[in-house]
Amino acid sequence: MTKPPMIFIAFIVVIAIFATRQYFQQRRTNADNDATPLRTLQVEVTAKREYLSPNRRSRQREQIPVEDKKYEGYFKPKNGGSELKLVLDEAAYHQLAKGQKGVLSVKGSRFVAFTAQDAP
């Protein structure tokens, strides 16, 4: 046991490379979102989703009484284009309703606000 096996060292190096790559990718995404101007879009809420994070199997979940939840909203622009999937905070998520129309404010791929329009 004078030297650790070469495969163990290679495994640690690969993990470090992937972790570093992920870190810099997240920093680049945040910098792009900060540099992007605020956009407003006329949209309709097509769906919303709430799920436990981390997404564990049911047997593991029984042992954890309180878990964080993640919230997503799906928005379809009225002027056409592809559906937007955005990560929401809890308050914004609970204010949304499927089929609701309004103005969505986004900054890059980051959700800023949703203002519902009054129904005619």
Secondary structure, 3 states (H helix, E strand, C coil): CCCCCHHHHHHHHHHHHHHHHHHHHHHHHHHHHHHCCEEEEEEEEEEEEEEEECCCCHHHHCCCCCCEEEEEEEEEECCCCCCEEEEECHHHHHHCCCCCEEEEEEECCEEEEEEECCCC
